Amino acid sequence: MKIYVWAVVVFMLLAMAGVAGALASHRVHHDCRVRIDTAVDELGSPMECVCLGGVVASCYEAPR
C-alpha cells in the first residue's frame, strides 16, 4: 500500500511541475490584437511574439 501512496505523491509532484512549466512559458503578458507583437522579457531584452487567435503562440529574441 505504501508504494501506491508514494507513486501518487510522485505523480502529483510531476503534474504540478508540468503545470508550472506550462504557465511559465506564457509569462509575457500583453494582448495579442496583431499577428506579430513586441514585448520585453524579465531581463529587459526585446522579444518578438507571434500571436494566433488572440493568444501568444511563440516568442523569440528580436534581431538586433
C-alpha positions in Angstrom: 0.0 0.0 0.0 2.9 2.3 0.7 4.2 2.0 -2.8 0.9 3.2 -4.2 0.9 6.3 -1.9 4.5 7.1 -3.0 3.6 6.6 -6.6 0.6 9.0 -6.3 2.8 11.6 -4.5 5.4 11.4 -7.2 2.8 11.7 -9.9 1.2 14.7 -8.3 4.6 16.4 -8.0 5.4 15.8 -11.7 1.9 17.1 -12.6 2.5 20.3 -10.6 5.9 20.8 -12.2 4.4 20.3 -15.6 1.7 22.9 -14.9 4.2 25.4 -13.5 6.3 24.9 -16.7 3.4 25.4 -19.0 2.3 28.6 -17.1 5.9 30.0 -17.1 6.2 29.7 -20.8 3.4 32.2 -21.4 4.6 34.7 -18.8 4.9 37.5 -21.3 1.6 39.2 -20.7 0.2 41.5 -23.3 -2.8 41.5 -25.6 -2.5 39.9 -29.0 -4.5 42.1 -31.2 -2.0 42.0 -34.0 -0.2 38.9 -35.6 3.3 39.9 -34.6 3.9 42.0 -31.4 7.0 43.1 -29.5 7.5 42.6 -25.8 10.1 42.8 -23.1 11.2 39.8 -21.1 12.2 39.7 -17.4 15.7 40.8 -18.1 14.6 43.8 -20.3 15.6 42.3 -23.6 13.2 42.9 -26.5 11.3 39.9 -27.8 9.0 39.4 -30.8 5.9 37.3 -30.2 3.7 35.6 -32.8 0.0 35.7 -31.9 -2.5 33.2 -33.3 -6.2 33.5 -32.4 -5.5 36.2 -29.8 -3.1 34.0 -27.8 0.7 34.2 -27.7 1.9 31.2 -29.8 5.6 31.7 -29.7 8.2 34.3 -28.6 11.8 34.7 -29.7 14.7 37.1 -29.2 14.3 40.1 -31.5 17.0 40.6 -34.1 19.4 43.4 -33.5 
